[in-house]
């Protein structure tokens, strides 16, 4: 299996609960990045 492109990268998404950011986070995770995120609570 080939090495993932973003293996070893760490990404933090602000506003990860939204439709756009959550999609970006899923793609980054699929590419091998370690993903974290935050969103404001109401």
C-alpha positions as a Markdown table, in Angstrom:
| # | Residue | x | y | z |
|---|---|---|---|---|
| 1 | Unk | 0.0 | 0.0 | 0.0 |
| 2 | Unk | 1.5 | 3.4 | -0.9 |
| 3 | Unk | 2.3 | 5.9 | 1.8 |
| 4 | Unk | -0.4 | 8.4 | 2.4 |
| 5 | Unk | 0.3 | 11.9 | 1.1 |
| 6 | Unk | -0.2 | 13.9 | 4.3 |
| 7 | Unk | 1.2 | 11.3 | 6.7 |
| 8 | Unk | 2.7 | 13.0 | 9.7 |
| 9 | Unk | 1.0 | 16.3 | 9.2 |
| 10 | Unk | -1.1 | 17.8 | 12.0 |
| 11 | Unk | -4.1 | 20.0 | 11.1 |
| 12 | Unk | -6.5 | 21.9 | 13.4 |
| 13 | Unk | -9.8 | 23.1 | 11.9 |
| 14 | Unk | -11.7 | 26.0 | 13.5 |
| 15 | Unk | -15.4 | 25.7 | 12.9 |
| 16 | Unk | -15.2 | 21.9 | 12.3 |
| 17 | Unk | -18.9 | 21.4 | 13.0 |
| 18 | Unk | -19.9 | 23.2 | 9.8 |
| 19 | Unk | -20.7 | 21.4 | 6.5 |
| 20 | Unk | -17.6 | 22.8 | 4.7 |
| 21 | Unk | -15.0 | 22.4 | 7.4 |
| 22 | Unk | -16.1 | 18.9 | 8.4 |
| 23 | Unk | -15.8 | 17.8 | 4.8 |
| 24 | Unk | -12.3 | 19.2 | 4.5 |
| 25 | Unk | -11.3 | 17.5 | 7.8 |
| 26 | Unk | -12.5 | 14.1 | 6.5 |
| 27 | Unk | -10.5 | 14.5 | 3.3 |
| 28 | Unk | -7.4 | 15.5 | 5.3 |
| 29 | Unk | -7.8 | 12.5 | 7.6 |
| 30 | Unk | -8.3 | 10.2 | 4.6 |
| 31 | Unk | -5.0 | 11.5 | 3.2 |
| 32 | Unk | -3.2 | 10.5 | 6.4 |
| 33 | Unk | -3.2 | 13.8 | 8.4 |
| 34 | Unk | -3.8 | 13.9 | 12.2 |
| 35 | Unk | -6.9 | 16.1 | 12.4 |
| 36 | Unk | -8.3 | 18.0 | 15.4 |
| 37 | Unk | -10.9 | 20.7 | 15.5 |
| 38 | Unk | -12.9 | 23.1 | 17.5 |
| 39 | Unk | -16.3 | 24.8 | 17.2 |
| 40 | Unk | -18.2 | 27.1 | 19.5 |
| 41 | Unk | -20.9 | 25.6 | 21.6 |
| 42 | Unk | -24.2 | 27.3 | 22.0 |
